[in-house]
C-alpha cells in the first residue's frame, strides 16, 4: 500500500462490501478485546459490570413504573383516594430511585468512554509516531488528515461505541421485559409493534444509505478548511509581506464552497429521512390507543391498561426501532469506523520495509555511501552518480557544488527521506547521528525541553545549558525567554538565525557521534557560520556539512564536490586549508 493515494486509502482494498463490513466489525471487536486486556482493562471491566448492573436496574424500574402507572390511572378512574395516594407515593419513590440510578449510569458511561479514548489515542500515537510512520504517510500522500482521525475520530468512535453498545443491550433487555407486558395486554398490539419497527428500519436504511459516504467526506473537507486557516495564522507575517491574501482567500472560498455543497447533500437526505422518522414517531403515540381503546370501551380492560399499553409500546418500539431513531448517528459512526480503518491500514503500510530504491543500513560508528545514485523524482534526471565514499570518524567534510538539489537530495537520502535512486547508505541510528536542516524545527515548550534530548533531562545542568548558549552568543535569547522553564512558541519569539543557533546549541549538548548540517549560511551570517564551525572543530563529532566552497573550507579536511552532470570529486586536505589531493569519480 506504499504510495497509495488518499482516495485509494479510503476505498481499497477492493473487496465485496459484506466482507469489508465483516473486516471492520472484526477490527471493532479486536479493539475492544485489546482494551479489556490492556493495563486499563481491570478498571474498564469494573465500569462495564457496573454499567450492565445499572442497565438491568433501570429496565426493571421501568417495568415496575408501568404497573404503578396503570394502578395510578385506574385509581383515578375508580375515584379511590386511598389507592391514589398510595400509588402517588410509590410513583415518587420510584422516580427518585430511577433518577439516581440513571445519573450514576450516565456518569460511568462517560468515564468508560474517556478511559477507552485515552488508551486508544495513546495506542494510535505509538503507531503514528513510531518508526517515522507520520513522515511516510505524509510524503506518500497515503491518507488525508491523520491528525483529525487521531484527535477527533477516536473520541467519536469510543463515545458512540459505548453508547450504541448500551443502546443495543438495553434494547434487548427492554424487548424481553416489555414483550411479556404487551403480549399480556394484546397479541395484536405486540405483532403490530414488531411489524411496524421492521418496516420502519428497512425504509430508513433505503433513504439514508448515502449518508455514510457523505459524512466521511465531510470530516475531511472540514479538516482541510481548518488546516488552511491554521496555515494563514502560522505564516501571517510572510502572507502579509508577499500580499498573498487574495490567492489564499480564493483557496479558502473554494474549500468552503466544496464543504458547503457536500453539507447541502447531507441536509437534503436528512430532510427526507426526517419526513419519514418524524411521522413514524408520532404514530407510535396513537397506535396503542387505537388497538386497546376499543377493548376498554367493550369493558374488557381497565382504563389504566390504556396508559400501560402506551408505556410498554413506546419502550418496545424504542428497542425495536433503534435503526430508525439512531440512523443519523449510525451513519456518522460507520463513517468514523471507516476512517479509523483507513488509518490502521495506512500505518501498517507505512511500517512495511520499503523495497527498491535506496537501502539505508544502520551501523554504529560509520557513515558511508556505496554506489549511490540519486535521481530527480519529478523529471528523472540524475543528480548524483555512483557515489562510493566512506567518511572517516572525526572528519570534517564539506559537500558543495551545483545544482543545490543534489546536495539536498544527499542530505535527505542519508536521513532516509529520499527514495528516488539506488545504492546503499550506511549510517548510525538516530541516537548517534543528528541531522540539522536548513530551517530548524523548534516545537513549543520550555527552553530546557528544547535544548535537551529526553534521555538528558537529569544529566545536563542548567549551568551547562547557559554556558553553551553564551558560547553561541544567545544571552539575549535567554533574557527574552525569562528562564529555562518558560514556555514559548519559539518560531514566533526568535529570528531565523536565533532559531538556528539554538538548534546548534542542542546539538552541542547532545554530543552525537555524527552531525549532518544543511547550509548554515542560509540563516546565519558569514561571521556566525565561521564561529559555529570553530566551535564544532573543538567537539569530538564527525561533521558533514552542505555549503559553498568559500573561505569556510578552512574548517574542513575533506571536500565532496558534486558537479551539474551528477559526477563528483572528493578532495582530502589537511586542516586549515592546506594543499588538497584530488580523487575523481
LUMTORSE-165144 format. One line per field, with one value per residue (C-alpha): residue in three letters; residue number from 1; x, y, z. Coordinates in steps of 0.05 Angstrom, whole numbers, plus 5000, padded with zeros to 4 digits. Each point is the difference from the previous one (the first is absolute). Example, Ala and Ser with C-alpha at 12.3 -4.5 7.8 and 13.67 -1.06 7.14 Angstrom:
// LUMTORSE-165144
aa	[ala_ser]
i	[1_2]
x	[5246_5027]
y	[4910_5069]
z	[5156_4987]
// end
This chain:
// LUMTORSE-165144
aa	[unk_unk_unk_unk_unk_unk_unk_unk_unk_unk_unk_unk_unk_unk_unk_unk_unk_unk_unk_unk_unk_unk_unk_unk_unk_unk_unk_unk_unk_unk_unk_unk_unk_unk_unk_unk_unk_unk_unk_unk_unk_unk_unk_unk_unk_unk_unk_unk_unk_unk_unk_unk_unk_unk_unk_unk_unk_unk_unk_unk_unk_unk_unk_unk_unk_unk_unk_unk_unk_unk_unk_unk_unk_unk_unk_unk_unk_unk_unk_unk_unk_unk_unk_unk_unk_unk_unk_unk_unk_unk_unk_unk_unk_unk_unk_unk_unk_unk_unk_unk_unk_unk_unk_unk_unk_unk_unk_unk_unk_unk_unk_unk_unk_unk_unk_unk_unk_unk_unk_unk_unk_unk_unk_unk_unk_unk_unk_unk_unk_unk_unk_unk_unk_unk_unk_unk_unk_unk_unk_unk_unk_unk_unk_unk_unk_unk_unk_unk_unk_unk_unk_unk_unk_unk_unk_unk_unk_unk_unk_unk_unk_unk_unk_unk_unk_unk_unk_unk_unk_unk_unk_unk_unk_unk_unk_unk_unk_unk_unk_unk_unk_unk_unk_unk_unk_unk_unk_unk_unk_unk_unk_unk_unk_unk_unk_unk_unk_unk_unk_unk_unk_unk_unk_unk_unk_unk_unk_unk_unk_unk_unk_unk_unk_unk_unk_unk_unk_unk_unk_unk_unk_unk_unk_unk_unk_unk_unk_unk_unk_unk_unk_unk_unk_unk_unk_unk_unk_unk_unk_unk_unk_unk_unk_unk_unk_unk_unk_unk_unk_unk_unk_unk_unk_unk_unk_unk_unk_unk_unk_unk_unk_unk_unk_unk_unk_unk_unk_unk_unk_unk_unk_unk_unk_unk_unk_unk_unk_unk_unk_unk_unk_unk_unk_unk_unk_unk_unk_unk_unk_unk_unk_unk_unk_unk_unk_unk_unk_unk_unk_unk_unk_unk_unk_unk_unk_unk_unk_unk_unk_unk_unk_unk_unk_unk_unk_unk_unk_unk_unk_unk_unk_unk_unk_unk_unk_unk_unk_unk_unk_unk_unk_unk_unk_unk_unk_unk_unk_unk_unk_unk_unk_unk_unk_unk_unk_unk_unk_unk_unk_unk_unk_unk_unk_unk_unk_unk_unk_unk_unk_unk_unk_unk_unk_unk_unk_unk_unk_unk_unk_unk_unk_unk_unk_unk_unk_unk_unk_unk_unk_unk_unk_unk_unk_unk_unk_unk_unk_unk_unk_unk_unk_unk_unk_unk_unk_unk_unk_unk_unk_unk_unk_unk_unk_unk_unk_unk_unk_unk_unk_unk_unk_unk_unk_unk_unk_unk_unk_unk_unk_unk_unk_unk_unk_unk_unk_unk_unk_unk_unk_unk_unk_unk_unk_unk_unk_unk_unk_unk_unk_unk_unk_unk_unk_unk_unk_unk_unk_unk_unk_unk_unk_unk_unk_unk_unk_unk_unk_unk_unk_unk_unk_unk_unk_unk_unk_unk_unk_unk_unk_unk_unk_unk_unk_unk_unk_unk_unk_unk_unk_unk_unk_unk_unk_unk_unk_unk_unk_unk_unk_unk_unk_unk_unk_unk_unk_unk_unk_unk_unk_unk_unk_unk_unk_unk_unk_unk_unk_unk_unk_unk_unk_unk_unk_unk_unk_unk_unk_unk_unk_unk_unk_unk_unk_unk_unk_unk_unk_unk_unk_unk_unk_unk_unk_unk_unk_unk_unk_unk_unk_unk_unk_unk_unk_unk_unk_unk_unk_unk_unk_unk_unk_unk_unk_unk_unk_unk_unk_unk_unk_unk_unk_unk_unk_unk_unk_unk_unk_unk_unk_unk_unk_unk_unk_unk_unk_unk_unk_unk_unk_unk_unk_unk_unk_unk_unk]
i	[1_2_3_4_5_6_7_8_9_10_11_12_13_14_15_16_17_18_19_20_21_22_23_24_25_26_27_28_29_30_31_32_33_34_35_36_37_38_39_40_41_42_43_44_45_46_47_48_49_50_51_52_53_54_55_56_57_58_59_60_61_62_63_64_65_66_67_68_69_70_71_72_73_74_75_76_77_78_79_80_81_82_83_84_85_86_87_88_89_90_91_92_93_94_95_96_97_98_99_100_101_102_103_104_105_106_107_108_109_110_111_112_113_114_115_116_117_118_119_120_121_122_123_124_125_126_127_128_129_130_131_132_133_134_135_136_137_138_139_140_141_142_143_144_145_146_147_148_149_150_151_152_153_154_155_156_157_158_159_160_161_162_163_164_165_166_167_168_169_170_171_172_173_174_175_176_177_178_179_180_181_182_183_184_185_186_187_188_189_190_191_192_193_194_195_196_197_198_199_200_201_202_203_204_205_206_207_208_209_210_211_212_213_214_215_216_217_218_219_220_221_222_223_224_225_226_227_228_229_230_231_232_233_234_235_236_237_238_239_240_241_242_243_244_245_246_247_248_249_250_251_252_253_254_255_256_257_258_259_260_261_262_263_264_265_266_267_268_269_270_271_272_273_274_275_276_277_278_279_280_281_282_283_284_285_286_287_288_289_290_291_292_293_294_295_296_297_298_299_300_301_302_303_304_305_306_307_308_309_310_311_312_313_314_315_316_317_318_319_320_321_322_323_324_325_326_327_328_329_330_331_332_333_334_335_336_337_338_339_340_341_342_343_344_345_346_347_348_349_350_351_352_353_354_355_356_357_358_359_360_361_362_363_364_365_366_367_368_369_370_371_372_373_374_375_376_377_378_379_380_381_382_383_384_385_386_387_388_389_390_391_392_393_394_395_396_397_398_399_400_401_402_403_404_405_406_407_408_409_410_411_412_413_414_415_416_417_418_419_420_421_422_423_424_425_426_427_428_429_430_431_432_433_434_435_436_437_438_439_440_441_442_443_444_445_446_447_448_449_450_451_452_453_454_455_456_457_458_459_460_461_462_463_464_465_466_467_468_469_470_471_472_473_474_475_476_477_478_479_480_481_482_483_484_485_486_487_488_489_490_491_492_493_494_495_496_497_498_499_500_501_502_503_504_505_506_507_508_509_510_511_512_513_514_515_516_517_518_519_520_521_522_523_524_525_526_527_528_529_530_531_532_533_534_535_536_537_538_539_540_541_542_543_544_545_546_547_548_549_550_551_552_553_554_555_556_557_558_559_560_561_562_563_564_565_566_567_568_569_570_571_572_573_574_575_576_577_578_579_580_581_582_583_584_585]
x	[5000_5061_4988_4924_4960_4953_4940_5026_5018_4926_4974_5049_5011_4944_4956_4928_4963_4975_5071_5024_4948_5020_5072_4982_4956_5059_5044_4947_4997_5076_5007_4951_5035_5068_4972_4973_5066_5043_5028_4934_4960_4984_4970_4962_4971_4977_4966_4968_4972_4972_4969_4966_4974_4972_4970_4961_4979_4974_4961_4971_4979_4968_4958_4980_4983_4952_4961_5000_4975_4945_4975_5007_4955_4951_4994_4982_4948_4970_5004_5038_5037_5040_5027_5014_5042_5037_5016_5021_5050_5027_5005_5043_5045_5011_5013_5053_5034_5000_5027_5058_5015_4996_5048_5053_4989_5015_5060_5032_4984_5039_5058_5005_4999_5054_5043_4994_5015_5063_5026_4983_5029_5065_5002_4989_5054_5049_4982_5002_5064_5038_5046_4987_4933_4974_5053_4988_4925_5010_5053_4962_4933_4969_4946_4968_4997_5029_5004_4924_4989_5043_4973_4926_4981_5027_4959_4937_5014_5009_4941_4951_5025_4983_4935_4977_5023_4957_4942_4999_5009_4946_4956_5009_4982_4941_4974_5002_4970_4944_4982_4965_4964_4976_4982_4958_4962_4989_5032_4980_5035_5064_5000_4985_5061_5047_4974_5000_5071_5025_4969_5025_5072_5000_4973_5049_5060_4976_4991_5064_5051_5040_5012_5059_5043_4978_5016_5069_5014_4975_5050_5057_4972_4991_5071_5030_4964_5025_5071_5001_4979_5054_5051_4983_5006_5067_5028_4966_5062_5022_4929_4998_5068_4986_4928_4973_4933_4960_5029_4990_4930_4983_5024_4960_4937_5007_5010_4940_4956_5021_4982_4935_4980_5013_4963_4940_4996_5002_4946_4956_5004_4988_4938_4972_5018_4967_4935_4996_5028_4958_4935_5024_5011_4934_4961_5032_4961_4932_5006_4991_4937_4971_5006_4988_4946_4947_5016_4987_4936_4976_5017_5054_5056_5008_5015_5070_5016_4997_5055_5040_4994_5025_5061_5016_4989_5045_5056_4994_4999_5061_5037_4975_5010_5073_5018_4944_5013_5076_5014_5034_5046_5011_5020_5051_5025_5009_5039_5045_5014_5017_5048_5035_5004_5035_5047_5016_5015_5043_5043_5008_5021_5049_5033_5015_5072_5009_5022_5042_5031_5055_5019_5015_5039_5011_5070_5034_5061_4997_4972_5013_4968_5005_4983_4950_4959_4949_4947_4952_4932_4962_5042_5042_5066_5061_5024_5057_5033_5034_5024_5045_5031_5012_5003_5055_4979_5021_5004_4973_4969_4970_4951_4997_4985_4941_4942_4978_4947_5054_5027_4931_4984_5063_4981_4929_5021_5048_4943_4957_4951_5023_4981_5013_5064_5041_5059_5013_5010_5032_4992_4988_4932_4966_5027_5070_4990_4965_4973_4993_4956_5006_4938_5003_4939_4987_4936_4962_5024_5050_5069_5029_4956_5021_5074_5004_4983_4951_5054_5042_4949_5035_5071_5011_4999_4971_5070_5024_4941_5013_5075_4987_4949_5049_5053_4954_4981_4929_5000_4944_4957_5004_4983_4941_4975_5002_5028_5015_4931_4960_4956_4995_4984_5073_4987_4961_5048_5067_5032_5022_5073_4983_4959_5058_5050_4953_4998_5076_5002_4955_5049_5059_4964_4977_5072_4982_5055_4981_4968_4970_4985_4962_5026_5014_5010_4926_4982_5067_5048_5070_5029_4948_5015_5074_4988_4955_5050_5056_4959_4983_5075_5010_4949_5012_4944_5009_4973_4968_4975_4967_5027_5042_5074_5016_5044_4966_5035_5057_4959_4996_5051_4958_4958_4949_4983_4938_5000_4940_5002_4997_5074_5039_5069_5026_5061_5036_5037_5037_4968_5003_4993_5068_5010_4947_5007_4947_4964_4954_4938]
y	[5000_5046_5059_4991_5062_5032_4974_4929_5001_5010_4950_4944_4943_4984_4949_4980_5051_4944_4974_5071_5010_4935_5023_5067_4964_4954_5061_5029_4935_4996_5071_4986_4935_5034_5054_4951_4962_5063_5033_5038_4936_4988_5069_4993_4932_5028_5059_4955_4953_5059_5027_4934_4994_5071_4985_4941_5043_5056_4951_4965_5067_5019_4936_5014_5071_4975_4960_5057_5046_4951_4996_5075_5015_4946_5031_5066_4964_4965_5063_4960_5053_4952_4960_5065_5028_4934_4995_5073_4988_4937_5040_5053_4948_4963_5066_5018_4932_4998_5071_4982_4936_5037_5055_4950_4959_5060_5019_4930_4998_5065_4977_4934_5038_5047_4943_4964_5064_5013_4929_4997_5069_4981_4936_5040_5049_4943_4973_5068_5027_4935_4983_5068_4975_5071_5022_4941_5012_5074_4991_4944_5036_4937_5033_5068_5031_4944_5051_5010_4925_4992_5062_5000_4934_4959_5042_4990_4926_4985_5042_4974_4928_4998_5038_4952_4940_5024_5016_4931_4964_5044_4987_4924_5004_5045_4952_4943_5042_5034_4946_4962_5062_5017_4928_4995_5062_4983_4950_5044_5061_4960_4976_5070_5026_4949_5011_5075_5002_4953_5040_5065_4974_4976_5067_5040_4962_5009_5075_5014_4951_5055_5037_4956_5020_5073_5005_4970_5050_5057_4984_5009_5062_5034_4980_5027_5067_5006_4981_5057_5050_4973_5008_5074_5010_4965_5038_5067_5043_4966_5005_5075_5015_4962_5025_4930_5014_4999_4933_4968_5029_4968_4932_5009_5019_4939_4955_5032_4992_4927_4983_5040_4962_4934_5023_5020_4928_4975_5049_4979_4927_5017_5039_4940_4956_5047_4999_4926_4995_5057_4971_4931_5025_5037_4938_4962_5045_4982_4927_4970_5041_4980_4926_5001_5054_4956_4947_5051_5024_4928_4993_4948_5040_5055_5072_4996_4945_5053_5039_4937_4977_5068_4997_4928_5012_5062_4962_4940_5043_5038_4934_4973_5066_5016_5004_5050_5044_4997_4996_5068_4982_4931_5030_5046_4941_4957_5057_5005_4925_5003_5058_4966_4936_5041_5028_4930_4976_5062_4991_4926_5016_5054_4951_4949_4998_5042_4961_5026_5068_5017_4953_5034_4955_5019_4984_5032_5045_5007_5043_4973_5001_4939_5010_5053_5030_5055_5020_5058_4967_5051_5001_4937_5036_4975_5042_4956_4941_4940_5034_4952_5034_4987_5058_4987_5007_5068_5030_5068_4993_5057_4981_5055_5010_5012_4987_5010_4946_4946_5021_5003_4932_4970_5031_4973_4932_4991_5017_4949_5048_4997_4936_5018_4965_4938_4977_4994_5050_4977_5043_4995_4999_5066_4995_5011_5045_5067_5034_5076_5025_5069_5023_4974_4971_5029_4971_5038_4986_5023_5022_4942_4949_5032_4994_4929_4931_4961_4956_5060_5034_4976_5001_5072_5058_5068_5029_4958_5021_5073_4992_4971_5054_5055_4968_5008_5071_4983_5040_5046_4940_4975_5070_5005_4930_5016_4934_4929_4979_5052_4974_5037_4990_5008_5009_5063_5026_4990_5020_4948_5006_4994_4938_4970_5016_4968_4937_5000_5009_4939_4963_5018_4978_4935_4981_4953_4961_5027_5066_5015_5074_5031_5069_5041_5062_5000_5028_5022_5055_4985_5017_4957_4941_5006_5003_4939_4960_5021_4975_4935_4991_4996_4944_4926_4990_4982_5059_4996_5068_5026_5067_5038_4994_5067_5021_4953_4942_5013_4964_4935_4946_4970_5032_4962_5040_4979_5022_5020_4934_4958_4982_5016_5016_4987_5038_4983_5058_5015_5044_5076_4993_4972_4973_4947_4935_4988_4934_5000_4957]
z	[5000_4998_4955_5004_4983_5051_4962_4997_5073_5015_4951_4990_5004_4951_5035_5001_5044_5046_5010_5012_5054_5032_5001_5032_5051_5015_5011_5047_5040_5000_5025_5056_5019_5000_5045_5051_5001_5007_5062_5005_4992_5073_5010_4933_5021_5068_4966_4948_5053_5039_4936_4984_5071_4999_4931_5027_5058_4956_4956_5061_5029_4934_5001_5072_4980_4946_5052_5050_4945_4982_5072_5009_4940_5020_5069_4967_4957_5061_5044_5053_5040_5045_4942_4962_5058_5010_4926_4997_5057_4966_4935_5034_5034_4934_4965_5052_4995_4924_4997_5046_4961_4933_5023_5024_4937_4956_5043_4993_4925_4990_5044_4961_4933_5025_5025_4933_4962_5041_4990_4925_4986_5033_4959_4935_5021_5010_4931_4966_5031_5003_4942_4968_4975_5000_4951_4953_5000_4985_4946_4964_5004_5029_5042_5009_5069_5044_5057_4999_5001_5063_5036_4981_4968_5058_5048_4958_4991_5074_5022_4949_5005_5074_4989_4945_5040_5058_4953_4969_5067_5031_4939_5008_5074_4984_4947_5050_5056_4962_4949_5056_5024_4930_4983_5063_4979_4926_4954_4942_5029_5009_4928_4975_5039_4969_4929_5006_5026_4946_4943_5030_5004_4928_4973_5043_4973_4928_5009_5038_4972_4965_5065_5019_4941_5004_5074_4990_4945_5043_5055_4951_4967_5068_5021_4935_5008_5072_4979_4949_5054_5047_4944_4994_5075_5003_4940_5013_4991_4934_4973_5016_4971_4935_4994_4990_5032_4935_4978_5068_5006_4933_5025_5064_4962_4954_5060_5035_4939_4995_5072_4995_4937_5035_5062_4957_4975_5071_5021_4941_5019_5074_4978_4964_5058_5049_4960_5012_5071_5027_4975_5023_5071_5003_4981_5058_5047_4972_4977_5071_5012_4932_5019_5076_5004_4967_5053_5055_4967_4998_5074_4990_5032_5052_4980_5029_4950_4945_5035_5014_4927_4977_5046_4982_4926_5001_5036_4954_4937_5026_5006_4933_4963_5017_4926_4987_5060_4998_4926_4994_5058_4970_4933_5035_5040_4937_4968_5061_5000_4926_5011_5059_4960_4945_5053_5024_4930_4984_5063_4985_4929_5023_5048_4945_4978_4938_4940_4942_4997_5051_5056_5066_5047_5073_5024_5060_4991_4925_4943_4930_4931_4953_4926_5019_4943_5013_4950_4995_5012_4959_4936_5007_4989_5038_5058_5026_4966_5033_5063_5039_5060_5073_5049_5050_5073_5026_4930_4978_4931_4958_4945_4946_4927_4955_4993_5072_4992_4997_5068_5031_4970_5032_5067_4996_4974_5058_5048_4964_4967_4927_4964_4927_4980_5016_5040_5075_5057_5065_5061_5075_5033_5016_5071_4973_4939_5000_4938_5003_4943_4967_5037_5072_5034_5070_5030_5054_5070_5052_4980_5040_4963_4935_5015_5024_4974_5044_5029_5021_5047_5063_4972_4978_5049_4989_5006_4941_4957_5015_4987_4930_4984_5021_4956_4940_5018_5023_5065_4976_4981_5072_5025_4952_5019_5074_5024_4978_5025_4961_4944_4934_4927_4980_4926_5017_5054_4965_4935_4949_5020_5075_4986_4961_5056_5051_4958_4998_5076_5006_4954_5044_5063_4968_4980_4942_4965_4931_4979_4931_4990_4943_4977_5061_4956_4983_5069_5030_4981_4975_5069_5036_4953_5014_5075_4999_4959_5047_5060_4964_4985_5075_5008_4989_4949_4927_4959_4931_4975_4937_4977_4950_4985_5030_5057_5050_4964_5049_5054_4959_4984_4944_4944_4959_4937_4961_4927_4958_4960_5064_5002_5063_5025_5071_5024_5063_5032_5062_5052_4990_4924_4982_4930_4982_4963_4946_4992_4938_4996]
// end
